[in-house]
């Protein structure tokens, strides 16, 4: 019968684990009555901000239990299990990014003077861009910026108009959020090769879900309407203050 040892597990993670960029989540100060502000510039309406990323390693498995991150083949879209190294304790809504894996992502961006507005995710390579009947090609019409979050236009003759909206299909690194602490309380009793038996912590397992399945564009679609409502409320408030001043006079 095989015996679990911490050393064997650490070696397994080192040999077979994925490289992961890990960010801890912290609740945003915009929360009011247990609801985040949808127009918050710090958390963008998610309710969570993220600490700087650090590189870790971890084992990712599909819901079927196979030792692979089959992004398109999971029973629930974009869901998997993650087991990091024993010392690491993750929390709810922590973010994990897999830089060695590519995933498709589609979104729209606005055209500025010679560049686009920022993308949601790091751009590894662009697959397709269309605006109306116009199709644009990488290295002919545009290039990816150094920060990997914008497109820079290099063509003066084949260029979208300023203010137009572009539909973009591109490859990026999949980003996941911790949604459940599946095996948080795990330990085993060690009595082999030791005088005094002791309890050792076992690796935690977490349920993770693709971030774009959680925070889709519906949040961003609501923001202009919310901003208009807040603007209207602010104007009403100012008018009421003016009326109060006139009354006092």
C-alpha positions as CSV (number, residue, x, y, z in Angstrom):
1,X,0.0,0.0,0.0
2,X,1.4,3.4,-1.1
3,X,2.2,5.8,1.8
4,X,1.6,9.5,1.4
5,X,4.5,11.7,2.4
6,X,4.9,15.4,2.4
7,X,8.2,15.1,0.5
8,X,6.6,13.0,-2.2
9,X,3.8,15.5,-2.7
10,X,6.2,18.4,-2.9
11,X,8.2,16.5,-5.5
12,X,5.0,15.8,-7.5
13,X,4.1,19.5,-7.5
14,X,7.6,20.5,-8.6
15,X,7.7,17.9,-11.4
16,X,4.1,18.0,-12.7
17,X,2.6,21.2,-11.4
18,X,1.7,24.2,-13.5
19,X,3.4,27.5,-13.2
20,X,0.8,29.9,-11.7
21,X,0.6,33.6,-11.0
22,X,-1.2,33.9,-7.7
23,X,-3.0,37.0,-6.3
24,X,-4.7,37.3,-3.0
25,X,-8.1,38.9,-2.9
26,X,-9.0,41.6,-0.5
27,X,-12.5,43.2,0.0
28,X,-12.8,46.6,-1.6
29,X,-13.5,49.6,0.5
30,X,-16.4,50.6,-1.8
31,X,-18.7,48.1,-0.1
32,X,-21.8,49.7,1.3
33,X,-24.7,47.6,2.8
34,X,-22.8,44.5,1.7
35,X,-22.9,45.6,-1.9
36,X,-19.9,46.8,-4.0
37,X,-20.2,50.0,-6.0
38,X,-20.6,48.9,-9.7
39,X,-18.7,52.0,-10.9
40,X,-15.8,51.7,-8.5
41,X,-12.5,52.5,-10.2
42,X,-10.5,50.3,-7.8
43,X,-12.4,47.0,-8.1
44,X,-14.4,47.7,-11.3
45,X,-17.6,46.6,-9.6
46,X,-16.3,43.1,-8.6
47,X,-16.0,44.0,-4.9
48,X,-12.5,42.7,-4.6
49,X,-9.0,44.2,-5.1
50,X,-5.9,42.0,-5.7
51,X,-2.4,42.1,-4.2
52,X,0.6,41.9,-6.4
53,X,1.1,38.5,-8.1
54,X,3.6,35.9,-7.0
55,X,4.7,32.8,-8.9
56,X,3.7,29.4,-7.4
57,X,3.2,25.9,-8.7
58,X,0.1,23.7,-8.3
59,X,-1.7,20.6,-9.7
60,X,-4.8,21.3,-11.7
61,X,-7.3,18.5,-12.4
62,X,-10.6,18.4,-14.3
63,X,-13.8,17.5,-12.4
64,X,-13.4,14.0,-13.7
65,X,-10.2,13.8,-11.7
66,X,-7.7,13.5,-14.6
67,X,-4.5,15.3,-14.2
68,X,-5.0,17.8,-16.9
69,X,-6.5,21.3,-17.3
70,X,-8.9,20.6,-20.2
71,X,-10.4,24.0,-20.5
72,X,-13.0,23.2,-23.1
73,X,-13.9,19.7,-21.8
74,X,-15.0,20.3,-18.2
75,X,-18.4,19.2,-17.0
76,X,-19.2,22.7,-15.9
77,X,-17.7,25.4,-18.2
78,X,-14.4,26.7,-17.0
79,X,-14.3,24.8,-13.7
80,X,-11.5,22.7,-12.3
81,X,-9.8,21.6,-9.0
82,X,-6.5,23.2,-7.9
83,X,-4.1,21.8,-5.3
84,X,-1.1,24.1,-4.6
85,X,1.9,23.4,-2.4
86,X,1.2,22.4,1.2
87,X,2.4,25.6,2.7
88,X,0.1,27.8,0.6
89,X,-3.4,28.6,2.0
90,X,-5.7,30.2,-0.5
91,X,-8.9,32.2,0.2
92,X,-12.2,32.9,-1.4
93,X,-12.0,34.9,-4.6
94,X,-8.2,34.6,-4.8
95,X,-7.0,34.8,-8.5
96,X,-4.8,32.2,-10.3
97,X,-3.5,32.7,-13.8
98,X,-1.9,30.0,-15.9
99,X,0.7,31.7,-18.1
100,X,1.8,28.5,-20.0
101,X,-1.8,27.8,-21.2
102,X,-3.6,29.7,-24.0
103,X,-7.4,30.4,-24.0
104,X,-9.6,32.2,-26.5
105,X,-11.2,35.4,-25.4
106,X,-13.4,37.8,-27.3
107,X,-14.3,41.4,-26.4
108,X,-14.9,44.9,-27.9
109,X,-12.6,47.9,-27.5
110,X,-12.8,51.5,-28.6
111,X,-10.5,53.1,-31.1
112,X,-8.6,56.2,-29.9
113,X,-6.2,58.3,-32.0
114,X,-3.6,55.7,-32.7
115,X,-4.3,53.0,-30.1
116,X,-7.2,51.1,-28.6
117,X,-8.6,51.3,-25.1
118,X,-7.3,48.8,-22.7
119,X,-8.1,45.1,-23.0
120,X,-9.5,43.1,-20.1
121,X,-6.7,40.5,-20.4
122,X,-3.1,40.2,-21.6
123,X,-2.9,39.8,-25.3
124,X,-0.8,36.8,-26.4
125,X,-1.8,37.0,-30.1
126,X,-4.6,38.4,-32.0
127,X,-6.7,36.0,-34.1
128,X,-9.2,38.3,-35.7
129,X,-10.3,41.9,-35.7
130,X,-13.4,43.3,-37.5
131,X,-15.2,46.6,-37.6
132,X,-18.2,46.7,-39.9
133,X,-16.9,45.1,-43.1
134,X,-13.3,46.0,-42.4
135,X,-10.8,43.3,-41.3
136,X,-7.4,44.2,-39.8
137,X,-4.2,42.2,-39.8
138,X,-1.5,42.1,-37.2
139,X,2.0,43.5,-38.3
140,X,0.3,45.1,-41.3
141,X,-2.3,47.3,-39.7
142,X,-1.5,47.1,-36.0
143,X,0.9,45.7,-33.5
144,X,0.5,44.6,-29.9
145,X,1.8,47.1,-27.3
146,X,4.7,46.4,-25.0
147,X,2.3,46.2,-22.0
148,X,0.3,43.5,-23.9
149,X,-3.0,45.3,-23.1
150,X,-3.4,47.6,-26.1
151,X,-3.2,47.6,-29.9
152,X,-1.1,50.2,-31.7
153,X,-2.0,51.2,-35.2
154,X,0.9,51.4,-37.7
155,X,-1.1,51.8,-40.9
156,X,-2.2,55.3,-42.0
157,X,-4.4,54.1,-44.9
158,X,-6.3,51.2,-43.3
159,X,-7.3,52.5,-39.9
160,X,-10.5,52.6,-37.9
161,X,-12.1,55.9,-37.2
162,X,-11.6,57.5,-33.8
163,X,-14.4,56.5,-31.5
164,X,-15.4,53.4,-33.5
165,X,-15.8,50.0,-31.7
166,X,-13.7,47.0,-32.7
167,X,-14.6,43.3,-32.2
168,X,-11.5,41.4,-31.3
169,X,-10.8,37.6,-30.9
170,X,-7.5,36.9,-29.2
171,X,-5.5,34.4,-27.2
172,X,-4.7,35.0,-23.6
173,X,-3.7,33.2,-20.4
174,X,-6.8,31.8,-18.6
175,X,-7.6,33.5,-15.3
176,X,-9.5,31.6,-12.5
177,X,-11.0,32.6,-9.2
178,X,-11.2,30.4,-6.1
179,X,-14.9,29.7,-5.6
180,X,-14.9,27.0,-2.9
181,X,-12.5,25.6,-0.3
182,X,-13.2,21.9,-1.0
183,X,-10.7,20.2,1.3
184,X,-9.7,22.8,3.8
185,X,-9.5,20.6,6.9
186,X,-7.1,17.8,5.9
187,X,-4.4,16.1,8.0
188,X,-2.9,12.8,8.7
189,X,-1.2,11.1,11.6
190,X,2.5,10.4,11.1
191,X,3.9,7.6,13.2
192,X,6.5,6.1,10.9
193,X,10.2,6.7,11.8
194,X,9.3,8.9,14.7
195,X,9.4,8.4,18.4
196,X,6.4,10.7,19.0
197,X,3.5,10.5,16.5
198,X,2.3,13.8,15.2
199,X,-0.4,15.3,13.0
200,X,0.7,16.7,9.7
201,X,-1.2,19.0,7.4
202,X,-2.2,17.6,4.0
203,X,-2.5,19.7,0.9
204,X,-5.6,21.8,0.4
205,X,-7.8,21.5,-2.6
206,X,-9.8,24.3,-4.2
207,X,-12.6,24.6,-6.7
208,X,-11.7,27.3,-9.3
209,X,-13.8,28.8,-12.0
210,X,-12.8,30.8,-15.1
211,X,-13.0,34.5,-14.3
212,X,-14.8,35.4,-17.5
213,X,-17.6,33.0,-16.6
214,X,-18.1,34.9,-13.3
215,X,-17.5,38.5,-14.4
216,X,-18.9,38.7,-17.8
217,X,-19.7,41.8,-19.7
218,X,-23.1,42.3,-18.1
219,X,-21.5,44.2,-15.2
220,X,-19.7,46.6,-17.7
221,X,-22.9,47.0,-19.7
222,X,-24.7,48.3,-16.6
223,X,-22.1,50.9,-15.7
224,X,-23.1,53.6,-18.2
225,X,-26.7,53.4,-17.0
226,X,-25.6,53.6,-13.4
227,X,-23.4,56.5,-14.1
228,X,-26.3,58.3,-15.8
229,X,-28.5,57.6,-12.7
230,X,-25.8,58.9,-10.3
231,X,-25.3,62.0,-12.5
232,X,-29.1,62.6,-12.4
233,X,-29.1,62.2,-8.6
234,X,-26.2,64.6,-8.3
235,X,-27.9,67.2,-10.4
236,X,-31.1,66.9,-8.3
237,X,-29.0,67.3,-5.2
238,X,-27.4,70.5,-6.5
239,X,-30.8,71.9,-7.5
240,X,-32.1,71.2,-4.0
241,X,-29.1,73.0,-2.5
242,X,-29.7,76.0,-4.8
243,X,-33.3,76.1,-3.7
244,X,-32.3,75.9,-0.1
245,X,-29.9,78.9,-0.6
246,X,-32.6,81.0,-2.3
247,X,-35.0,80.1,0.6
248,X,-32.4,81.2,3.2
249,X,-31.9,84.5,1.3
